[in-house]
Amino acid sequence: MITLSHISKSFSPDKQAVSDVSFEVQRGEIMVLLGTSGCGKTTTLRMINRLITPDSGQIHINGKDIAAEPAETLRRGIGYVLQNHGLFPHYTVLENISIVPQLLQWDKTRIKERALSLMEKLGLPPRDYANAYPQQLSGGQQQRVGLARALAADPPVLLMDEPFGALDPLTRISVRREFKALDELNSKTVILVTHDVEEAFDLGSRICIMDKGRIQQLGTAVELLFRPANDFVRSFLENQRLELELASLQLTDIWRFIPQQAAHNTGKPLPCNATCREALEALLDGPATVSCHGEHRQLDGTLLFNAIAAYKKQ
Ligand SMILES: Nc1ncnc2c1ncn2[C@@H]1O[C@H](COP(=O)(O)OP(=O)(O)OP(=O)(O)O)[C@@H](O)[C@H]1O
């Protein structure tokens, strides 16, 4: 678990880069820091691995005050992923991924097995890429190697600064999908910085929206969309609101607004953890049957929109 308590930092006397930021991130969570350029996301992240020292406040990782720990020891427990991957050009892919386990003096077989397994999981067939050099890879492949390198020693904490920011939209989505599918994320505490709203909602267990160094709201996608804390949050999400709402709301959230109309046993089955967006897509082919809490109800496009509207009005 990572805890920030009243963290502030300024680089000049007249402006606070980060102002009284407090939050907790649990193991298994991906917490996203989201906001416009210059709002203090990167500074916040870099204080967690002591690349920047806060002016005031404390940061604890698993109950330990990071200021009391040697920076080197601290960083060995933290995987750090940057936008421009930072790979060593004269090291092969395998050598780049092996750097931290080597520093930790893992035995050679274990290092190789771990590196090859990560390459497989991240869509880099070892046979094709293990002995390649970074400049022989595409941007997306380099970023996959950067991810594998950060994960190699299985650190309990992962800090990611715009990790997919330099990739084209299609590559970005596929690298993100592979990242999300990594089962080892369940045992890590992850903080990810982005200014991409869609990415934040796709990856974040919770999202922390920042502006001018301050937290404006920290919550789940549904909380931010349906219970915005202030006008800044509301307008920050305005452009993508409908898309985000459909992708964030699950049928279980709107279940009580779907009429108790027995299903006709025609139509596609939809599970109650389907999102409204998935439901909408399925409903383009005709009515469906939703199953929630052992009950089955009929759903079509009109019923879905009425239920969403009722949920928003409550
Ligand atoms: N080393 C530094 N020296 C002086 N000012 C800095 C330094 N690092 C950051 N700042 C300032 O602190 C503020 C917050 O910067 P920060 O990089 O944390 O923002 P950000 O939200 O990550 O922005 P971006 O998305 O553009 O990276 C900005 O006004 C920035 O100019």
The ligand as an SDF file (V2000), in Angstrom:
LIG
                    3D

 31 33  0  0  0  0  0  0  0  0999 V2000
   12.4310   20.4970  -11.9880 N   0  0  0  0  0  0  0  0  0  0  0  0
   11.5630   21.4990  -12.0700 C   0  0  0  0  0  0  0  0  0  0  0  0
   11.9490   22.7780  -11.9330 N   0  0  0  0  0  0  0  0  0  0  0  0
   11.0580   23.8150  -11.9730 C   0  0  0  0  0  0  0  0  0  0  0  0
    9.7280   23.6310  -12.1740 N   0  0  0  0  0  0  0  0  0  0  0  0
    9.2810   22.3730  -12.3300 C   0  0  0  0  0  0  0  0  0  0  0  0
   10.1660   21.2570  -12.2880 C   0  0  0  0  0  0  0  0  0  0  0  0
    9.4230   20.1270  -12.4630 N   0  0  0  0  0  0  0  0  0  0  0  0
    8.1440   20.5320  -12.6150 C   0  0  0  0  0  0  0  0  0  0  0  0
    8.0710   21.8710  -12.5400 N   0  0  0  0  0  0  0  0  0  0  0  0
    6.8330   22.6670  -12.6090 C   0  0  0  0  0  0  0  0  0  0  0  0
    5.8900   22.1000  -11.7010 O   0  0  0  0  0  0  0  0  0  0  0  0
    4.5870   22.0810  -12.2640 C   0  0  0  0  0  0  0  0  0  0  0  0
    4.0700   20.6490  -12.2970 C   0  0  0  0  0  0  0  0  0  0  0  0
    4.8380   19.9130  -13.2340 O   0  0  0  0  0  0  0  0  0  0  0  0
    4.5840   18.3660  -13.5290 P   0  0  0  0  0  0  0  0  0  0  0  0
    5.6440   17.9090  -14.4830 O   0  0  0  0  0  0  0  0  0  0  0  0
    4.4600   17.6500  -12.2640 O   0  0  0  0  0  0  0  0  0  0  0  0
    3.1750   18.4060  -14.2590 O   0  0  0  0  0  0  0  0  0  0  0  0
    2.4340   17.2680  -15.0810 P   0  0  0  0  0  0  0  0  0  0  0  0
    1.0360   17.3070  -14.6380 O   0  0  0  0  0  0  0  0  0  0  0  0
    3.1470   15.9740  -14.9680 O   0  0  0  0  0  0  0  0  0  0  0  0
    2.5470   17.8180  -16.5620 O   0  0  0  0  0  0  0  0  0  0  0  0
    2.8440   17.0340  -17.9450 P   0  0  0  0  0  0  0  0  0  0  0  0
    1.6160   16.2130  -18.2290 O   0  0  0  0  0  0  0  0  0  0  0  0
    3.0280   18.1580  -18.9250 O   0  0  0  0  0  0  0  0  0  0  0  0
    4.0770   16.2290  -17.7270 O   0  0  0  0  0  0  0  0  0  0  0  0
    4.6940   22.7280  -13.6290 C   0  0  0  0  0  0  0  0  0  0  0  0
    4.3540   24.0750  -13.5130 O   0  0  0  0  0  0  0  0  0  0  0  0
    6.1630   22.5720  -13.9800 C   0  0  0  0  0  0  0  0  0  0  0  0
    6.5910   23.6100  -14.8280 O   0  0  0  0  0  0  0  0  0  0  0  0
  1  2  1  0
  2  3  1  0
  2  7  2  0
  3  4  2  0
  4  5  1  0
  5  6  2  0
  6  7  1  0
  6 10  1  0
  7  8  1  0
  8  9  2  0
  9 10  1  0
 10 11  1  0
 11 12  1  0
 11 30  1  0
 12 13  1  0
 13 14  1  0
 13 28  1  0
 14 15  1  0
 15 16  1  0
 16 17  2  0
 16 18  1  0
 16 19  1  0
 19 20  1  0
 20 21  2  0
 20 22  1  0
 20 23  1  0
 23 24  1  0
 24 25  2  0
 24 26  1  0
 24 27  1  0
 28 29  1  0
 28 30  1  0
 30 31  1  0
M  END
$$$$
